[in-house]
């Protein structure tokens, strides 16, 4: 650690801690959202829960890593998917 000031090492430690906190939030929120779709037979019938806040946390935490959901709602650009292109023979 020669040549590094204590300020630089503390900034690096804070950066690593912030990554672990954000990753923990992503894992926790993904787990809670997944639990909404899993049924446990020993608990009987379960009503679906409102996961909008947890979904918001999940999306926000993913956005801090640069991952964003792309919405293709009113977009005029065509989707480049080979399975959507009809064959000329048909």
Gaussian input, Z-matrix of N, CA and C with variables (Angstrom, degrees):
# hf/3-21g

backbone

0 1
 N
 C     1     B1
 C     2     B2     1     A1
 N     3     B3     2     A2     1     D1
 C     4     B4     3     A3     2     D2
 C     5     B5     4     A4     3     D3
 N     6     B6     5     A5     4     D4
 C     7     B7     6     A6     5     D5
 C     8     B8     7     A7     6     D6
 N     9     B9     8     A8     7     D7
 C    10    B10     9     A9     8     D8
 C    11    B11    10    A10     9     D9
 N    12    B12    11    A11    10    D10
 C    13    B13    12    A12    11    D11
 C    14    B14    13    A13    12    D12
 N    15    B15    14    A14    13    D13
 C    16    B16    15    A15    14    D14
 C    17    B17    16    A16    15    D15
 N    18    B18    17    A17    16    D16
 C    19    B19    18    A18    17    D17
 C    20    B20    19    A19    18    D18
 N    21    B21    20    A20    19    D19
 C    22    B22    21    A21    20    D20
 C    23    B23    22    A22    21    D21
 N    24    B24    23    A23    22    D22
 C    25    B25    24    A24    23    D23
 C    26    B26    25    A25    24    D24
 N    27    B27    26    A26    25    D25
 C    28    B28    27    A27    26    D26
 C    29    B29    28    A28    27    D27
 N    30    B30    29    A29    28    D28
 C    31    B31    30    A30    29    D29
 C    32    B32    31    A31    30    D30
 N    33    B33    32    A32    31    D31
 C    34    B34    33    A33    32    D32
 C    35    B35    34    A34    33    D33
 N    36    B36    35    A35    34    D34
 C    37    B37    36    A36    35    D35
 C    38    B38    37    A37    36    D36
 N    39    B39    38    A38    37    D37
 C    40    B40    39    A39    38    D38
 C    41    B41    40    A40    39    D39
 N    42    B42    41    A41    40    D40
 C    43    B43    42    A42    41    D41
 C    44    B44    43    A43    42    D42
 N    45    B45    44    A44    43    D43
 C    46    B46    45    A45    44    D44
 C    47    B47    46    A46    45    D45
 N    48    B48    47    A47    46    D46
 C    49    B49    48    A48    47    D47
 C    50    B50    49    A49    48    D48
 N    51    B51    50    A50    49    D49
 C    52    B52    51    A51    50    D50
 C    53    B53    52    A52    51    D51
 N    54    B54    53    A53    52    D52
 C    55    B55    54    A54    53    D53
 C    56    B56    55    A55    54    D54
 N    57    B57    56    A56    55    D55
 C    58    B58    57    A57    56    D56
 C    59    B59    58    A58    57    D57
 N    60    B60    59    A59    58    D58
 C    61    B61    60    A60    59    D59
 C    62    B62    61    A61    60    D60
 N    63    B63    62    A62    61    D61
 C    64    B64    63    A63    62    D62
 C    65    B65    64    A64    63    D63
 N    66    B66    65    A65    64    D64
 C    67    B67    66    A66    65    D65
 C    68    B68    67    A67    66    D66
 N    69    B69    68    A68    67    D67
 C    70    B70    69    A69    68    D68
 C    71    B71    70    A70    69    D69
 N    72    B72    71    A71    70    D70
 C    73    B73    72    A72    71    D71
 C    74    B74    73    A73    72    D72
 N    75    B75    74    A74    73    D73
 C    76    B76    75    A75    74    D74
 C    77    B77    76    A76    75    D75
 N    78    B78    77    A77    76    D76
 C    79    B79    78    A78    77    D77
 C    80    B80    79    A79    78    D78
 N    81    B81    80    A80    79    D79
 C    82    B82    81    A81    80    D80
 C    83    B83    82    A82    81    D81
 N    84    B84    83    A83    82    D82
 C    85    B85    84    A84    83    D83
 C    86    B86    85    A85    84    D84
 N    87    B87    86    A86    85    D85
 C    88    B88    87    A87    86    D86
 C    89    B89    88    A88    87    D87
 N    90    B90    89    A89    88    D88
 C    91    B91    90    A90    89    D89
 C    92    B92    91    A91    90    D90
 N    93    B93    92    A92    91    D91
 C    94    B94    93    A93    92    D92
 C    95    B95    94    A94    93    D93
 N    96    B96    95    A95    94    D94
 C    97    B97    96    A96    95    D95
 C    98    B98    97    A97    96    D96
 N    99    B99    98    A98    97    D97
 C   100   B100    99    A99    98    D98
 C   101   B101   100   A100    99    D99
 N   102   B102   101   A101   100   D100
 C   103   B103   102   A102   101   D101
 C   104   B104   103   A103   102   D102
 N   105   B105   104   A104   103   D103
 C   106   B106   105   A105   104   D104
 C   107   B107   106   A106   105   D105
 N   108   B108   107   A107   106   D106
 C   109   B109   108   A108   107   D107
 C   110   B110   109   A109   108   D108
 N   111   B111   110   A110   109   D109
 C   112   B112   111   A111   110   D110
 C   113   B113   112   A112   111   D111
 N   114   B114   113   A113   112   D112
 C   115   B115   114   A114   113   D113
 C   116   B116   115   A115   114   D114
 N   117   B117   116   A116   115   D115
 C   118   B118   117   A117   116   D116
 C   119   B119   118   A118   117   D117
 N   120   B120   119   A119   118   D118
 C   121   B121   120   A120   119   D119
 C   122   B122   121   A121   120   D120
 N   123   B123   122   A122   121   D121
 C   124   B124   123   A123   122   D122
 C   125   B125   124   A124   123   D123
 N   126   B126   125   A125   124   D124
 C   127   B127   126   A126   125   D125
 C   128   B128   127   A127   126   D126
 N   129   B129   128   A128   127   D127
 C   130   B130   129   A129   128   D128
 C   131   B131   130   A130   129   D129
 N   132   B132   131   A131   130   D130
 C   133   B133   132   A132   131   D131
 C   134   B134   133   A133   132   D132
 N   135   B135   134   A134   133   D133
 C   136   B136   135   A135   134   D134
 C   137   B137   136   A136   135   D135
 N   138   B138   137   A137   136   D136
 C   139   B139   138   A138   137   D137
 C   140   B140   139   A139   138   D138
 N   141   B141   140   A140   139   D139
 C   142   B142   141   A141   140   D140
 C   143   B143   142   A142   141   D141
 N   144   B144   143   A143   142   D142
 C   145   B145   144   A144   143   D143
 C   146   B146   145   A145   144   D144
 N   147   B147   146   A146   145   D145
 C   148   B148   147   A147   146   D146
 C   149   B149   148   A148   147   D147
 N   150   B150   149   A149   148   D148
 C   151   B151   150   A150   149   D149
 C   152   B152   151   A151   150   D150
 N   153   B153   152   A152   151   D151
 C   154   B154   153   A153   152   D152
 C   155   B155   154   A154   153   D153
 N   156   B156   155   A155   154   D154
 C   157   B157   156   A156   155   D155
 C   158   B158   157   A157   156   D156
 N   159   B159   158   A158   157   D157
 C   160   B160   159   A159   158   D158
 C   161   B161   160   A160   159   D159
 N   162   B162   161   A161   160   D160
 C   163   B163   162   A162   161   D161
 C   164   B164   163   A163   162   D162
 N   165   B165   164   A164   163   D163
 C   166   B166   165   A165   164   D164
 C   167   B167   166   A166   165   D165
 N   168   B168   167   A167   166   D166
 C   169   B169   168   A168   167   D167
 C   170   B170   169   A169   168   D168
 N   171   B171   170   A170   169   D169
 C   172   B172   171   A171   170   D170
 C   173   B173   172   A172   171   D171
 N   174   B174   173   A173   172   D172
 C   175   B175   174   A174   173   D173
 C   176   B176   175   A175   174   D174
 N   177   B177   176   A176   175   D175
 C   178   B178   177   A177   176   D176
 C   179   B179   178   A178   177   D177
 N   180   B180   179   A179   178   D178
 C   181   B181   180   A180   179   D179
 C   182   B182   181   A181   180   D180
 N   183   B183   182   A182   181   D181
 C   184   B184   183   A183   182   D182
 C   185   B185   184   A184   183   D183
 N   186   B186   185   A185   184   D184
 C   187   B187   186   A186   185   D185
 C   188   B188   187   A187   186   D186
 N   189   B189   188   A188   187   D187
 C   190   B190   189   A189   188   D188
 C   191   B191   190   A190   189   D189
 N   192   B192   191   A191   190   D190
 C   193   B193   192   A192   191   D191
 C   194   B194   193   A193   192   D192
 N   195   B195   194   A194   193   D193
 C   196   B196   195   A195   194   D194
 C   197   B197   196   A196   195   D195
 N   198   B198   197   A197   196   D196
 C   199   B199   198   A198   197   D197
 C   200   B200   199   A199   198   D198
 N   201   B201   200   A200   199   D199
 C   202   B202   201   A201   200   D200
 C   203   B203   202   A202   201   D201
 N   204   B204   203   A203   202   D202
 C   205   B205   204   A204   203   D203
 C   206   B206   205   A205   204   D204
 N   207   B207   206   A206   205   D205
 C   208   B208   207   A207   206   D206
 C   209   B209   208   A208   207   D207
 N   210   B210   209   A209   208   D208
 C   211   B211   210   A210   209   D209
 C   212   B212   211   A211   210   D210
 N   213   B213   212   A212   211   D211
 C   214   B214   213   A213   212   D212
 C   215   B215   214   A214   213   D213
 N   216   B216   215   A215   214   D214
 C   217   B217   216   A216   215   D215
 C   218   B218   217   A217   216   D216
 N   219   B219   218   A218   217   D217
 C   220   B220   219   A219   218   D218
 C   221   B221   220   A220   219   D219
 N   222   B222   221   A221   220   D220
 C   223   B223   222   A222   221   D221
 C   224   B224   223   A223   222   D222
 N   225   B225   224   A224   223   D223
 C   226   B226   225   A225   224   D224
 C   227   B227   226   A226   225   D225
 N   228   B228   227   A227   226   D226
 C   229   B229   228   A228   227   D227
 C   230   B230   229   A229   228   D228
 N   231   B231   230   A230   229   D229
 C   232   B232   231   A231   230   D230
 C   233   B233   232   A232   231   D231
 N   234   B234   233   A233   232   D232
 C   235   B235   234   A234   233   D233
 C   236   B236   235   A235   234   D234
 N   237   B237   236   A236   235   D235
 C   238   B238   237   A237   236   D236
 C   239   B239   238   A238   237   D237
 N   240   B240   239   A239   238   D238
 C   241   B241   240   A240   239   D239
 C   242   B242   241   A241   240   D240
 N   243   B243   242   A242   241   D241
 C   244   B244   243   A243   242   D242
 C   245   B245   244   A244   243   D243
 N   246   B246   245   A245   244   D244
 C   247   B247   246   A246   245   D245
 C   248   B248   247   A247   246   D246
 N   249   B249   248   A248   247   D247
 C   250   B250   249   A249   248   D248
 C   251   B251   250   A250   249   D249
 N   252   B252   251   A251   250   D250
 C   253   B253   252   A252   251   D251
 C   254   B254   253   A253   252   D252
 N   255   B255   254   A254   253   D253
 C   256   B256   255   A255   254   D254
 C   257   B257   256   A256   255   D255
 N   258   B258   257   A257   256   D256
 C   259   B259   258   A258   257   D257
 C   260   B260   259   A259   258   D258
 N   261   B261   260   A260   259   D259
 C   262   B262   261   A261   260   D260
 C   263   B263   262   A262   261   D261
 N   264   B264   263   A263   262   D262
 C   265   B265   264   A264   263   D263
 C   266   B266   265   A265   264   D264
 N   267   B267   266   A266   265   D265
 C   268   B268   267   A267   266   D266
 C   269   B269   268   A268   267   D267

   B1=1.4318
   B2=1.5255
   B3=1.2997
   B4=1.4489
   B5=1.5146
   B6=1.3132
   B7=1.4450
   B8=1.5185
   B9=1.3102
   B10=1.4563
   B11=1.5149
   B12=1.2997
   B13=1.4573
   B14=1.5121
   B15=1.3087
   B16=1.4691
   B17=1.5225
   B18=1.3310
   B19=1.4633
   B20=1.5298
   B21=1.3334
   B22=1.4567
   B23=1.5263
   B24=1.3183
   B25=1.4691
   B26=1.5174
   B27=1.3274
   B28=1.4608
   B29=1.5264
   B30=1.3425
   B31=1.4634
   B32=1.5225
   B33=1.3254
   B34=1.4572
   B35=1.5269
   B36=1.3268
   B37=1.4670
   B38=1.5211
   B39=1.3284
   B40=1.4602
   B41=1.5290
   B42=1.3230
   B43=1.4625
   B44=1.5264
   B45=1.3299
   B46=1.4661
   B47=1.5264
   B48=1.3077
   B49=1.4703
   B50=1.5204
   B51=1.3387
   B52=1.4651
   B53=1.5279
   B54=1.3271
   B55=1.4650
   B56=1.5253
   B57=1.3266
   B58=1.4661
   B59=1.5259
   B60=1.3293
   B61=1.4652
   B62=1.5259
   B63=1.3374
   B64=1.4690
   B65=1.5139
   B66=1.3202
   B67=1.4577
   B68=1.5307
   B69=1.3152
   B70=1.4677
   B71=1.5228
   B72=1.3337
   B73=1.4604
   B74=1.5224
   B75=1.3258
   B76=1.4640
   B77=1.5296
   B78=1.3115
   B79=1.4728
   B80=1.5166
   B81=1.3323
   B82=1.4642
   B83=1.5219
   B84=1.3360
   B85=1.4618
   B86=1.5278
   B87=1.3220
   B88=1.4577
   B89=1.5187
   B90=1.3197
   B91=1.4629
   B92=1.5253
   B93=1.3204
   B94=1.4653
   B95=1.5272
   B96=1.3302
   B97=1.4658
   B98=1.5289
   B99=1.3178
   B100=1.4672
   B101=1.5193
   B102=1.3206
   B103=1.4676
   B104=1.5239
   B105=1.3186
   B106=1.4576
   B107=1.5276
   B108=1.3195
   B109=1.4555
   B110=1.5244
   B111=1.3195
   B112=1.4556
   B113=1.5221
   B114=1.3166
   B115=1.4625
   B116=1.5286
   B117=1.2994
   B118=1.4593
   B119=1.5202
   B120=1.3395
   B121=1.4692
   B122=1.5309
   B123=1.3138
   B124=1.4583
   B125=1.5288
   B126=1.3291
   B127=1.4616
   B128=1.5200
   B129=1.3086
   B130=1.4515
   B131=1.5227
   B132=1.3384
   B133=1.4665
   B134=1.5334
   B135=1.3123
   B136=1.4631
   B137=1.5159
   B138=1.3193
   B139=1.4598
   B140=1.5237
   B141=1.3283
   B142=1.4679
   B143=1.5296
   B144=1.3130
   B145=1.4665
   B146=1.5282
   B147=1.3157
   B148=1.4582
   B149=1.5234
   B150=1.3126
   B151=1.4613
   B152=1.5214
   B153=1.3241
   B154=1.4673
   B155=1.5266
   B156=1.3317
   B157=1.4605
   B158=1.5226
   B159=1.3241
   B160=1.4575
   B161=1.5322
   B162=1.3284
   B163=1.4551
   B164=1.5240
   B165=1.3287
   B166=1.4621
   B167=1.5288
   B168=1.3366
   B169=1.4596
   B170=1.5265
   B171=1.3231
   B172=1.4580
   B173=1.5296
   B174=1.3241
   B175=1.4596
   B176=1.5173
   B177=1.3260
   B178=1.4692
   B179=1.5203
   B180=1.3205
   B181=1.4602
   B182=1.5268
   B183=1.3234
   B184=1.4590
   B185=1.5251
   B186=1.3288
   B187=1.4624
   B188=1.5206
   B189=1.3253
   B190=1.4634
   B191=1.5182
   B192=1.3428
   B193=1.4573
   B194=1.5291
   B195=1.3260
   B196=1.4532
   B197=1.5111
   B198=1.3267
   B199=1.4622
   B200=1.5202
   B201=1.3340
   B202=1.4550
   B203=1.5166
   B204=1.3210
   B205=1.4567
   B206=1.5240
   B207=1.3123
   B208=1.4541
   B209=1.5146
   B210=1.3199
   B211=1.4555
   B212=1.5169
   B213=1.3097
   B214=1.4538
   B215=1.5220
   B216=1.3314
   B217=1.4617
   B218=1.5157
   B219=1.3112
   B220=1.4587
   B221=1.5183
   B222=1.2686
   B223=1.4581
   B224=1.5204
   B225=1.3340
   B226=1.4552
   B227=1.5229
   B228=1.3191
   B229=1.4636
   B230=1.5207
   B231=1.3332
   B232=1.4658
   B233=1.5220
   B234=1.3024
   B235=1.4543
   B236=1.5245
   B237=1.3094
   B238=1.4580
   B239=1.5273
   B240=1.3086
   B241=1.4583
   B242=1.5227
   B243=1.3319
   B244=1.4643
   B245=1.5198
   B246=1.3174
   B247=1.4597
   B248=1.5271
   B249=1.3364
   B250=1.4535
   B251=1.5221
   B252=1.3093
   B253=1.4630
   B254=1.5254
   B255=1.3416
   B256=1.4599
   B257=1.5237
   B258=1.3002
   B259=1.4658
   B260=1.5276
   B261=1.3158
   B262=1.4648
   B263=1.5217
   B264=1.3230
   B265=1.4596
   B266=1.5168
   B267=1.3136
   B268=1.4727
   B269=1.4791
   A1=110.07
   A2=115.97
   A3=119.60
   A4=109.46
   A5=116.09
   A6=120.83
   A7=113.87
   A8=118.34
   A9=121.27
   A10=108.85
   A11=114.51
   A12=118.58
   A13=109.27
   A14=115.31
   A15=119.15
   A16=110.60
   A17=116.74
   A18=119.84
   A19=110.65
   A20=117.31
   A21=121.01
   A22=111.25
   A23=117.69
   A24=119.70
   A25=110.94
   A26=117.80
   A27=119.09
   A28=110.34
   A29=118.02
   A30=120.44
   A31=111.07
   A32=116.85
   A33=120.33
   A34=111.16
   A35=116.47
   A36=120.03
   A37=110.67
   A38=117.89
   A39=121.16
   A40=111.19
   A41=116.51
   A42=119.80
   A43=111.04
   A44=116.51
   A45=120.12
   A46=110.39
   A47=117.28
   A48=120.81
   A49=110.28
   A50=117.73
   A51=119.82
   A52=111.12
   A53=117.25
   A54=119.83
   A55=110.50
   A56=117.20
   A57=120.08
   A58=111.73
   A59=118.00
   A60=120.49
   A61=110.03
   A62=117.18
   A63=119.91
   A64=111.21
   A65=117.40
   A66=120.61
   A67=111.25
   A68=116.94
   A69=120.78
   A70=111.14
   A71=117.13
   A72=120.65
   A73=110.30
   A74=117.93
   A75=121.34
   A76=110.24
   A77=117.46
   A78=120.87
   A79=111.55
   A80=116.97
   A81=120.78
   A82=110.70
   A83=117.36
   A84=120.37
   A85=110.73
   A86=117.62
   A87=119.92
   A88=112.22
   A89=116.65
   A90=121.04
   A91=111.12
   A92=117.17
   A93=120.82
   A94=110.64
   A95=117.11
   A96=120.14
   A97=110.19
   A98=117.41
   A99=121.27
   A100=111.38
   A101=117.21
   A102=120.19
   A103=111.93
   A104=117.23
   A105=120.53
   A106=111.54
   A107=117.78
   A108=121.53
   A109=113.32
   A110=117.81
   A111=121.79
   A112=108.62
   A113=116.04
   A114=119.71
   A115=108.91
   A116=114.44
   A117=120.68
   A118=107.91
   A119=118.27
   A120=120.50
   A121=113.06
   A122=118.02
   A123=119.72
   A124=112.06
   A125=118.67
   A126=121.48
   A127=113.00
   A128=116.78
   A129=120.16
   A130=111.03
   A131=116.52
   A132=119.44
   A133=110.63
   A134=114.25
   A135=120.20
   A136=109.50
   A137=115.57
   A138=120.21
   A139=108.79
   A140=117.44
   A141=118.89
   A142=110.63
   A143=115.48
   A144=121.81
   A145=109.55
   A146=115.39
   A147=121.13
   A148=107.97
   A149=116.74
   A150=121.27
   A151=111.87
   A152=117.58
   A153=119.04
   A154=111.97
   A155=118.45
   A156=120.15
   A157=111.30
   A158=116.50
   A159=120.51
   A160=109.83
   A161=116.97
   A162=120.41
   A163=110.61
   A164=116.49
   A165=120.71
   A166=110.60
   A167=117.28
   A168=120.74
   A169=111.42
   A170=115.75
   A171=121.19
   A172=110.85
   A173=116.33
   A174=120.41
   A175=112.70
   A176=116.24
   A177=119.69
   A178=111.40
   A179=116.72
   A180=119.85
   A181=110.56
   A182=117.36
   A183=119.78
   A184=111.03
   A185=117.10
   A186=120.52
   A187=111.52
   A188=118.07
   A189=119.67
   A190=111.75
   A191=116.75
   A192=121.10
   A193=111.53
   A194=117.87
   A195=121.92
   A196=113.80
   A197=118.15
   A198=122.28
   A199=107.70
   A200=116.57
   A201=120.59
   A202=109.61
   A203=115.62
   A204=120.63
   A205=108.66
   A206=115.48
   A207=119.79
   A208=108.13
   A209=115.38
   A210=119.83
   A211=107.50
   A212=116.41
   A213=122.26
   A214=110.14
   A215=117.87
   A216=123.34
   A217=114.65
   A218=117.66
   A219=121.77
   A220=111.79
   A221=116.96
   A222=121.64
   A223=109.90
   A224=115.79
   A225=119.61
   A226=111.91
   A227=116.79
   A228=118.50
   A229=109.34
   A230=117.50
   A231=119.52
   A232=111.39
   A233=114.58
   A234=120.88
   A235=108.01
   A236=116.87
   A237=121.47
   A238=109.15
   A239=115.41
   A240=121.14
   A241=108.77
   A242=118.41
   A243=119.93
   A244=113.23
   A245=118.96
   A246=120.88
   A247=111.61
   A248=117.31
   A249=120.15
   A250=113.16
   A251=116.23
   A252=120.77
   A253=108.89
   A254=115.54
   A255=119.72
   A256=109.81
   A257=114.02
   A258=119.02
   A259=109.08
   A260=116.25
   A261=121.37
   A262=111.44
   A263=117.92
   A264=121.40
   A265=111.90
   A266=117.85
   A267=120.49
   A268=112.28
   D1=27.58
   D2=177.95
   D3=-73.53
   D4=140.97
   D5=177.23
   D6=86.76
   D7=-8.48
   D8=178.77
   D9=-102.00
   D10=136.63
   D11=176.56
   D12=-83.26
   D13=165.09
   D14=179.32
   D15=-66.54
   D16=-26.60
   D17=178.56
   D18=-68.41
   D19=-40.19
   D20=178.60
   D21=-66.15
   D22=-42.29
   D23=-179.70
   D24=-68.94
   D25=-35.79
   D26=178.66
   D27=-70.35
   D28=-33.92
   D29=175.48
   D30=-65.69
   D31=-39.66
   D32=178.00
   D33=-65.77
   D34=-39.73
   D35=178.25
   D36=-64.93
   D37=-40.97
   D38=178.45
   D39=-65.51
   D40=-36.17
   D41=178.23
   D42=-65.30
   D43=-41.75
   D44=178.80
   D45=-66.66
   D46=-41.83
   D47=178.87
   D48=-63.67
   D49=-40.59
   D50=-179.35
   D51=-66.22
   D52=-34.81
   D53=176.96
   D54=-65.57
   D55=-43.40
   D56=179.45
   D57=-65.85
   D58=-36.93
   D59=178.42
   D60=-66.49
   D61=-45.65
   D62=179.68
   D63=-64.84
   D64=-40.14
   D65=178.20
   D66=-66.00
   D67=-36.45
   D68=176.57
   D69=-64.54
   D70=-40.49
   D71=178.39
   D72=-65.01
   D73=-40.41
   D74=178.39
   D75=-63.04
   D76=-46.16
   D77=-179.95
   D78=-64.70
   D79=-45.03
   D80=-179.39
   D81=-62.83
   D82=-47.64
   D83=-178.17
   D84=-65.43
   D85=-40.59
   D86=176.92
   D87=-62.31
   D88=-37.52
   D89=177.58
   D90=-65.96
   D91=-44.70
   D92=-179.32
   D93=-65.67
   D94=-41.67
   D95=178.05
   D96=-63.83
   D97=-40.53
   D98=179.20
   D99=-65.26
   D100=-36.09
   D101=178.98
   D102=-62.04
   D103=-25.40
   D104=179.56
   D105=-66.43
   D106=-24.86
   D107=-177.02
   D108=-103.07
   D109=-0.67
   D110=179.15
   D111=-99.82
   D112=131.83
   D113=176.61
   D114=-106.50
   D115=136.81
   D116=177.43
   D117=-107.02
   D118=120.87
   D119=-175.68
   D120=-63.11
   D121=-31.28
   D122=-176.81
   D123=-78.03
   D124=-9.32
   D125=177.71
   D126=-96.93
   D127=-8.69
   D128=-179.80
   D129=80.74
   D130=-170.36
   D131=-178.66
   D132=-67.33
   D133=138.71
   D134=-178.79
   D135=-124.54
   D136=136.61
   D137=175.37
   D138=-82.29
   D139=143.96
   D140=178.12
   D141=-64.32
   D142=142.69
   D143=-178.71
   D144=-95.16
   D145=158.11
   D146=175.95
   D147=-82.87
   D148=113.34
   D149=-177.25
   D150=-110.62
   D151=25.86
   D152=-175.01
   D153=-65.67
   D154=-40.12
   D155=179.45
   D156=-67.35
   D157=-42.51
   D158=-179.99
   D159=-67.41
   D160=-35.81
   D161=176.39
   D162=-65.62
   D163=-38.01
   D164=175.98
   D165=-62.40
   D166=-44.82
   D167=177.32
   D168=-61.63
   D169=-42.03
   D170=179.79
   D171=-61.20
   D172=-48.30
   D173=179.84
   D174=-65.85
   D175=-38.75
   D176=179.07
   D177=-67.37
   D178=-41.05
   D179=179.41
   D180=-67.43
   D181=-37.36
   D182=176.49
   D183=-67.05
   D184=-34.92
   D185=179.63
   D186=-66.11
   D187=-28.86
   D188=177.31
   D189=-68.15
   D190=-21.73
   D191=175.27
   D192=-91.71
   D193=-0.34
   D194=179.25
   D195=90.48
   D196=12.60
   D197=179.40
   D198=-102.88
   D199=120.43
   D200=179.97
   D201=-130.21
   D202=148.27
   D203=177.56
   D204=-79.55
   D205=132.85
   D206=179.04
   D207=-96.60
   D208=124.55
   D209=177.83
   D210=-100.18
   D211=127.31
   D212=-175.92
   D213=-106.83
   D214=33.78
   D215=-174.20
   D216=-57.51
   D217=-80.05
   D218=-176.05
   D219=-103.39
   D220=25.22
   D221=-178.49
   D222=-71.05
   D223=138.48
   D224=179.48
   D225=-93.25
   D226=-8.48
   D227=178.96
   D228=-76.63
   D229=132.70
   D230=-178.93
   D231=-71.44
   D232=150.49
   D233=177.50
   D234=-81.18
   D235=129.86
   D236=-178.52
   D237=-92.69
   D238=79.65
   D239=-179.37
   D240=-124.73
   D241=120.34
   D242=-177.31
   D243=-64.30
   D244=-24.23
   D245=-179.03
   D246=-75.79
   D247=-20.95
   D248=179.25
   D249=-84.49
   D250=-18.61
   D251=-179.20
   D252=-78.07
   D253=125.77
   D254=-179.78
   D255=-75.80
   D256=144.83
   D257=178.34
   D258=-72.99
   D259=149.55
   D260=-179.43
   D261=-69.33
   D262=-23.33
   D263=-177.98
   D264=-73.03
   D265=-24.78
   D266=-174.02
   D267=-80.19

